[in-house]
């Protein structure tokens, strides 16, 4: 029996929410990159009945398929239906199960008419974003964190500054989207509409009473008011969601390669021709298959969220070394794709003793990987990513300290994350020095420690101004 030509929303979600699925991702696929606003807008389109495109699959056996196009949409759908109050056992493709966002729906009213808005919260933004996708101001974020900490620990209604700073450790089940009127997890609606239509509001409100007692009093009062005086509108919303659950289907197309198809091969001029090993027929077949997948993936993803060079490099790296796909968990202040980018540049700097290029082309990266010494050094750097004495962890320790020890001249953790995001070449300068084993000496010399932090933060400030600073002009520490 062939694969269906369309799938219900719950079936698409089960590609990740179910324990087993015959639809998976090829290793070459990048991580989940959609913003909160993109996820919210997708669900708003679904609720309004707008089309959200077609999913493209590639047949790899009679019963197994790769998802080539639609990963972001499929994951956004699964996140909307995931209910952490019932189960935390879902195995999402490219998201740490301990960092799953939660989709909420705010029961807003406009001119007396219910106008629900989707709002997403995450470990990075437990307060969510404003309706236009912008971040809340610092004061609003602090007020939200105080409220969340109080909800997580009712015995400590006035958490201190230090405990608030560790917001990324908050249990999202005790958080909610900030500046909302009457927020409810969307998964509560999805589960409630399965029941007898006469009891749907009763089941929905019982979930509120059971799981949302930590919400602020104004929100609970507003929710109670809505369920008491606007039952017809809430019921109509539930019926709309039920229709989505039972009738809405998303089309699927299946791409299948034929044995007699041939793809013209283009010879590339190689940087290290003498170092390329001979390839057996079996290895060649595996390589050809991987290259075909890379071509398909690149072409089918050009129309969605931009696939930048870092993400593409990371996807290639994971396809070759899947055992290192969890590096984001081992070095949390830098996104995984940037870790690989910095590790590649660090490897080039070690091998040549010169400044690495500011931008690395994909074709060059593939050629670097054919060089045995380069590949071996890169693997050792990535394998050592969680070693406290190695460059990446030592850089964090020097710049921001640890939970046990934070010196007054060190920068806050969120600024460390910003530096890695906005000024990676500046961070690379420090990584190159730390590769020489100077980390402990820097930590023991307070004067040197201060000067290095001052130097790095000053360079980072200039590096944020495009065209003003490049890695070649930064020099060395």
C-alpha positions in Angstrom: 0.0 0.0 0.0 1.4 3.4 -1.0 1.7 6.5 1.1 -1.4 8.7 1.3 -1.5 11.8 -0.9 -2.4 14.0 2.1 -2.1 13.9 5.9 -4.2 15.2 8.8 -2.5 17.7 11.1 -2.3 15.1 13.9 -0.7 12.6 11.5 1.9 15.2 10.5 2.6 15.9 14.2 2.9 12.1 14.9 6.0 12.0 12.6 7.6 13.4 15.7 5.2 13.0 18.6 4.7 9.2 18.0 7.4 6.8 19.2 7.9 5.4 15.7 7.3 6.9 12.3 8.0 5.8 8.7 8.8 9.5 7.8 12.1 10.8 9.0 14.7 13.4 8.2 17.9 12.7 6.2 21.0 13.6 8.2 21.8 16.4 5.8 18.8 18.4 7.1 19.6 21.5 9.1 18.1 22.1 12.5 14.9 23.8 13.4 15.3 27.5 12.5 11.9 29.1 12.5 11.3 32.0 14.8 8.4 32.2 17.3 6.5 34.6 15.0 6.8 32.2 12.0 5.4 29.3 14.2 2.6 31.6 15.4 1.7 32.8 11.9 1.6 29.2 10.6 -0.9 28.2 13.2 -2.9 31.4 12.6 -3.0 30.5 8.9 -4.2 26.9 9.8 -6.9 28.2 12.0 -8.1 30.6 9.3 -8.1 27.8 6.7 -5.3 29.2 4.6 -3.2 26.9 2.5 0.2 26.1 4.0 1.9 24.4 1.1 2.8 20.8 0.2 5.2 18.4 1.9 7.8 16.7 -0.3 8.9 13.2 0.5 11.6 11.0 -1.0 11.0 7.2 -1.0 14.0 5.3 0.4 12.3 1.9 0.7 8.8 0.5 0.3 7.8 1.7 3.8 10.3 4.5 4.6 10.5 8.1 3.5 12.7 11.1 4.0 11.1 14.5 4.4 12.9 16.8 1.9 10.7 19.9 2.1 8.5 20.9 5.0 10.6 20.2 8.1 10.0 23.6 9.6 6.2 23.5 9.0 6.0 19.9 10.2 7.9 20.7 13.4 5.8 23.8 14.0 2.6 21.7 13.7 4.0 19.2 16.2 5.0 21.9 18.6 1.4 23.3 18.5 -0.1 19.9 19.4 2.6 18.8 22.0 1.1 18.7 25.5 3.9 18.7 28.1 1.4 18.4 30.9 0.5 14.9 29.6 3.8 13.6 28.2 7.4 14.6 27.7 8.4 11.5 25.8 8.1 13.0 22.3 11.2 12.7 20.1 11.4 15.8 18.0 13.8 15.7 15.0 16.0 18.6 15.7 15.0 20.0 19.1 16.3 19.0 22.5 13.3 17.4 24.4 14.2 19.4 27.4 13.8 22.7 25.4 10.5 22.2 23.7 8.5 25.4 23.3 4.8 25.5 24.3 2.1 27.0 22.1 -0.6 29.1 23.8 -3.7 30.8 22.5 -4.7 34.1 24.0 -8.5 34.5 24.2 -8.6 38.1 23.2 -11.7 40.1 22.4 -12.0 42.8 19.8 -15.3 44.7 19.7 -17.0 42.0 21.7 -15.9 39.3 19.3 -13.4 36.6 20.2 -10.2 37.1 18.3 -7.7 34.4 19.5 -4.0 35.0 19.0 -1.3 32.3 19.0 1.6 33.0 21.4 4.7 30.8 21.8 7.0 30.6 24.8 10.4 28.9 24.8 13.4 28.2 27.1 15.2 31.2 25.5 12.1 33.4 25.8 9.8 32.1 28.6 7.8 35.3 28.4 7.3 34.9 24.6 7.4 37.9 22.2 5.1 40.8 21.6 2.4 40.3 19.0 4.6 41.9 16.3 7.4 39.5 17.1 9.6 42.0 18.8 11.3 41.4 22.2 9.9 42.8 25.4 11.8 45.6 27.1 14.2 44.7 29.9 11.8 45.9 32.6 8.9 43.7 31.2 11.2 40.7 31.0 12.3 41.2 34.6 8.7 41.5 35.8 7.8 38.3 33.9 10.8 36.4 35.5 9.8 37.5 39.0 6.3 36.2 38.3 7.5 32.9 36.8 10.0 32.3 39.7 7.2 32.9 42.2 4.9 30.4 40.3 7.7 27.8 40.2 8.5 28.3 43.9 5.4 29.6 45.8 7.4 29.5 49.1 9.7 32.1 47.7 7.5 34.9 46.3 10.4 37.4 46.1 13.3 35.6 44.3 16.6 37.3 44.4 18.5 38.7 41.4 20.9 35.7 41.1 18.0 33.2 40.8 16.2 35.3 38.3 19.3 35.4 36.0 19.1 31.7 35.4 15.8 32.0 33.5 16.8 29.3 31.0 16.4 26.7 33.8 12.7 27.6 34.4 10.1 24.9 33.9 8.0 26.2 31.0 4.9 24.6 32.5 5.0 27.4 35.1 5.4 30.2 32.6 3.0 31.9 30.3 3.1 34.4 27.4 3.5 37.9 28.9 1.0 40.7 28.4 -1.9 38.4 27.5 -5.5 38.6 28.5 -6.6 35.0 28.9 -3.9 32.5 27.8 -4.5 28.8 27.5 -2.2 26.1 26.0 -3.5 25.2 22.5 -3.0 21.5 23.3 -5.8 21.8 25.9 -8.2 22.7 23.1 -6.9 20.0 20.8 -7.4 17.3 23.5 -10.8 18.7 24.7 -12.4 18.6 21.2 -11.9 14.8 21.2 -14.6 14.4 23.8 -18.4 14.6 23.6 -19.3 18.0 22.2 -21.7 18.6 25.1 -18.8 18.3 27.5 -16.0 20.0 25.6 -16.2 23.3 27.6 -16.3 21.3 30.9 -13.2 19.3 29.9 -11.4 22.4 28.7 -12.1 24.3 31.9 -11.1 21.3 34.1 -7.7 21.4 32.4 -7.4 25.1 33.4 -8.2 24.3 37.0 -5.9 21.3 37.1 -2.8 22.8 35.5 -3.0 26.6 35.4 -3.5 27.6 39.0 -0.2 29.4 38.9 -1.5 32.0 36.3 -1.9 35.5 37.7 -5.2 36.3 39.3 -6.3 38.7 36.6 -5.8 36.0 33.9 -7.7 33.4 35.9 -10.5 35.9 36.5 -10.6 36.7 32.8 -10.7 33.0 31.8 -13.5 32.4 34.3 -15.4 35.4 32.9 -15.1 34.1 29.4 -16.3 30.6 30.2 -19.2 32.0 32.2 -20.5 34.7 29.8 -19.1 33.8 26.3 -19.7 30.1 26.2 -21.1 30.3 22.7 -17.9 31.9 21.3 -15.6 29.5 23.0 -17.8 26.6 21.8 -17.6 27.9 18.2 -13.8 28.1 18.5 -13.8 24.5 19.7 -15.9 23.4 16.8 -13.5 25.2 14.4 -10.6 23.3 16.0 -12.5 20.0 15.8 -13.0 20.6 12.1 -9.3 21.2 11.7 -8.6 18.0 13.6 -11.0 15.8 11.6 -11.1 17.3 8.2 -8.0 19.5 7.4 -5.5 17.7 5.3 -2.1 18.8 4.0 -1.1 17.5 0.5 2.0 15.4 0.0 4.1 14.7 -3.1 6.6 11.8 -3.3 9.9 12.2 -5.1 11.3 8.9 -6.4 14.6 8.3 -8.1 14.7 5.8 -11.0 17.6 3.5 -11.6 18.1 4.7 -15.2 18.4 8.3 -14.3 21.9 9.7 -14.7 23.2 13.0 -13.3 26.0 14.8 -15.2 29.0 15.1 -13.0 31.0 18.2 -12.9 34.7 18.0 -12.0 35.9 20.4 -9.4 39.4 21.6 -9.1 40.6 20.2 -5.7 42.8 22.0 -3.3 44.5 18.8 -2.0 44.4 16.4 -4.9 47.3 14.3 -3.7 45.6 13.6 -0.3 42.3 12.3 -1.6 42.0 8.5 -0.9 40.7 6.1 -3.5 37.0 5.4 -3.2 35.5 1.9 -3.4 32.4 1.2 -5.4 30.4 0.9 -2.2 31.8 4.1 -0.8 31.2 5.8 -4.1 27.5 4.7 -4.1 27.1 6.1 -0.6 28.8 9.3 -1.6 26.6 9.7 -4.7 23.5 9.1 -2.6 24.6 11.7 -0.1 25.5 14.2 -2.8 22.1 13.7 -4.5 20.4 14.4 -1.1 22.5 17.5 -0.6 21.5 18.8 -4.1 17.8 18.1 -3.5 17.8 19.5 0.0 19.5 22.8 -1.2 17.2 23.3 -4.1 13.9 22.5 -2.2 14.8 24.8 0.7 15.6 27.9 -1.3 12.1 29.1 -1.1 11.7 29.0 2.7 13.8 30.4 5.6 17.2 31.3 4.2 19.7 28.5 4.6 22.9 30.3 5.4 26.4 28.9 5.0 26.8 28.1 8.6 23.6 26.0 8.7 24.6 24.2 5.5 28.1 23.5 6.8 26.5 22.1 10.0 24.2 19.9 8.0 27.1 18.5 6.0 29.1 17.9 9.2 26.2 16.0 10.9 25.7 13.8 7.8 29.3 12.8 8.0 29.6 12.6 11.8 26.1 12.1 13.3 27.7 11.2 16.7 28.5 14.9 17.2 25.0 16.2 16.4 24.4 17.1 20.1 27.1 19.7 20.4 24.5 22.4 21.2 23.9 20.7 24.5 27.6 20.7 25.4 28.2 24.4 24.6 25.0 26.3 25.2 26.1 29.9 24.6 26.7 29.3 20.9 24.3 27.8 18.4 25.5 24.5 17.0 26.0 25.7 13.4 28.2 28.5 14.7 30.3 26.1 16.8 31.1 24.2 13.6 31.9 27.4 11.7 34.3 28.6 14.5 35.8 25.1 14.9 36.6 25.0 11.1 38.2 28.5 11.3 40.1 27.4 14.4 41.3 24.3 12.6 42.5 26.4 9.7 44.3 28.8 12.0 46.1 25.9 13.8 47.1 24.3 10.5 48.4 27.4 8.7 49.3 29.8 11.5 47.5 32.5 9.6 44.2 34.3 9.9 41.4 32.0 8.5 39.0 33.5 5.9 36.2 35.5 7.2 33.7 33.6 5.1 34.1 29.9 4.2 32.5 28.7 1.0 30.7 25.3 1.0 32.8 24.0 -1.8 36.0 24.9 0.2 34.6 23.2 3.3 34.0 20.0 1.4 37.5 20.1 0.1 39.0 20.8 3.5 37.3 17.6 4.7 39.3 15.5 2.2 42.5 16.6 4.0 43.4 14.0 6.6 45.1 16.4 9.1 42.3 19.0 8.8 39.6 16.4 9.4 41.5 14.9 12.4 42.0 18.3 14.0 38.4 19.4 13.5 37.1 16.2 15.0 39.3 16.5 18.1 38.1 20.1 18.6 34.5 19.2 18.3 34.9 16.0 20.5 36.6 18.2 23.1 33.7 20.8 23.1 32.6 20.1 26.7 36.1 19.9 28.2 36.4 22.7 30.7 40.1 23.2 29.8 39.4 23.3 26.0 38.9 26.6 24.1 35.1 26.8 23.9 34.4 26.2 27.6 37.4 28.1 28.8 36.3 31.2 26.7 33.0 31.1 28.5 34.7 30.8 31.9 37.0 33.7 31.1 34.4 36.0 29.7 31.4 35.2 32.0 32.6 33.0 34.8 30.6 30.2 36.2 27.6 29.7 38.5 30.0 29.2 41.4 32.4 32.1 40.6 31.6 35.3 38.8 34.2 38.2 39.1 32.9 41.8 39.0 34.6 42.6 35.7 33.2 39.6 33.8 30.2 40.1 31.5 26.7 38.6 32.2 25.8 35.3 30.5 23.3 36.9 28.1 26.1 39.3 26.8 28.3 36.3 26.2 25.5 34.8 24.1 25.2 38.1 22.2 28.9 38.2 21.6 28.9 34.7 20.1 26.0 35.7 18.0 27.0 39.1 16.8 30.8 39.1 16.9 32.0 35.5 16.2 35.3 36.6 14.7 36.1 38.4 17.9 35.4 35.3 19.9 37.6 33.3 17.5 40.6 35.5 18.4 40.2 34.4 22.0 39.7 30.7 21.0 42.9 30.8 19.0 44.9 32.0 22.0 43.2 29.5 24.3 44.1 26.7 22.0 47.7 27.5 23.1 46.8 26.5 26.6 46.8 30.0 28.2 43.4 29.8 29.9 44.4 29.0 33.5 47.2 31.6 33.3 44.6 34.3 32.3 42.3 33.4 35.1 45.0 33.6 37.7 46.2 37.0 36.6 43.5 39.5 37.4 45.1 42.4 35.6 45.6 40.3 32.4 42.0 39.0 32.8 40.6 42.5 33.0 42.5 43.7 30.0 41.5 40.7 27.8 37.8 41.2 28.7 38.1 44.9 27.9 39.9 44.2 24.6 37.3 41.5 23.6 34.2 43.6 24.5 35.7 46.7 22.8 36.3 44.7 19.6 32.9 43.2 19.8 31.3 46.6 20.0 33.1 47.7 16.8 32.5 44.3 15.1 28.7 44.9 15.3 29.2 47.8 12.8 29.2 46.2 9.3 32.1 47.3 7.1 34.1 48.7 10.0 35.8 45.7 11.4 37.0 42.4 9.9 38.9 39.6 11.4 42.0 40.5 9.4 42.0 44.0 11.0 41.6 42.8 14.6 45.0 41.4 15.1 45.7 39.0 18.0 45.4 39.2 21.7 
